[in-house]
Structure formats: structure tokens, C-alpha cells
Amino acid sequence: MPLWLDFLMTPMAAPETRMLRCLRYGWQALCLTLAASVAAQGMLRELIGRLAPAATGLLLVAAVLTTALYLGAKHRADTAFLTMPREGE
């Protein structure tokens, strides 16, 4: 079998678990909310005043922490999946 075909048929990542899916959806929601809060900063300032930049900063910190948490969990799942012995090996 050619190397490129063998490479294409080799799984490159672990199947996504329910926990990883929830983390990914939460991360995506945080990123979209952060983008919306940055885009609507003027309106937010009119509505909640000086708390608007702090709320956006809090969303930024939450998105960064969630990114680190998700990437760590995903890396552990992928490593465990790729080092697991396969049938016929």
C-alpha cells in the first residue's frame, strides 16, 4: 500500500466524547459571545456603563481558560487513542 494511502486510512484523532463535545460547544459559544460583545461595545456602554469593558474582559479570560482546558482534554484523548493497541498489531 502506498504511504499516502496508509496515511489517509490511519485515524488522526480520537472519537469525540460527550464531555469533549460539551467543552467544544461551550468554547464556541464563548467565542461568539466575546465577538458580539466586542462588536456591540458601544451599545453595551450605553446600557451598563463602565462595566461593559470589564464584562468583555471577563468573557476574554473565560474563553482563554476554556481553550486551555479543551486543548488539554483533547490532547489527552488523542494521545490515549493513538497509543492504544489495535487489532492485528
C-alpha positions in Angstrom: 0.0 0.0 0.0 1.4 3.4 -0.8 2.5 5.6 2.1 0.0 8.3 1.3 -2.9 5.8 1.3 -1.8 4.3 4.5 -1.6 7.8 6.0 -5.1 8.6 4.8 -6.6 5.4 6.3 -4.9 6.0 9.7 -7.2 7.7 12.2 -5.6 11.0 13.3 -7.8 11.9 16.3 -9.9 10.2 18.9 -13.7 10.0 18.5 -15.3 12.9 20.3 -16.7 12.1 23.7 -19.8 13.8 25.2 -17.6 15.8 27.5 -15.3 17.0 24.7 -18.4 17.9 22.6 -19.8 19.9 25.5 -16.5 21.7 26.0 -16.2 22.4 22.3 -19.8 23.8 22.2 -19.1 25.9 25.3 -15.9 27.2 23.8 -17.6 28.1 20.6 -20.4 29.9 22.5 -17.9 31.9 24.5 -16.0 32.9 21.3 -19.2 34.0 19.6 -20.4 35.9 22.7 -17.0 37.6 23.0 -17.1 38.6 19.4 -20.6 40.0 19.8 -19.6 41.9 22.9 -16.6 43.5 21.2 -18.8 44.4 18.2 -21.5 45.9 20.4 -19.2 47.6 22.9 -20.8 51.0 22.2 -24.3 49.7 22.9 -23.1 47.9 26.0 -21.5 51.0 27.3 -24.8 52.8 26.9 -26.7 50.0 28.7 -24.4 49.1 31.6 -21.9 51.9 31.6 -18.3 51.4 32.8 -19.0 47.7 33.4 -19.0 46.9 29.7 -15.2 46.7 29.2 -15.0 44.6 32.4 -17.6 42.2 31.1 -15.8 41.9 27.8 -12.6 41.2 29.6 -14.3 38.6 31.8 -15.5 36.9 28.6 -12.0 37.0 27.2 -10.5 35.4 30.3 -13.2 32.7 30.3 -12.6 32.0 26.6 -8.8 31.7 27.1 -9.2 29.4 30.1 -11.8 27.2 28.3 -9.4 27.0 25.3 -6.6 25.7 27.5 -9.0 23.2 29.2 -10.4 21.9 25.9 -7.0 21.6 24.2 -5.6 19.7 27.2 -8.5 17.3 27.3 -8.4 16.9 23.5 -4.7 16.2 23.6 -5.0 13.6 26.3 -7.9 11.8 24.5 -6.0 11.8 21.2 -2.8 10.5 22.8 -4.6 7.7 24.6 -6.5 6.8 21.4 -3.3 6.8 19.2 -1.2 4.8 21.7 -4.0 2.2 22.2 -3.0 -1.2 20.7 -5.0 -2.0 17.6 -6.3 -5.4 16.3 -3.7 -7.2 14.3 -0.7 -5.4 15.8 
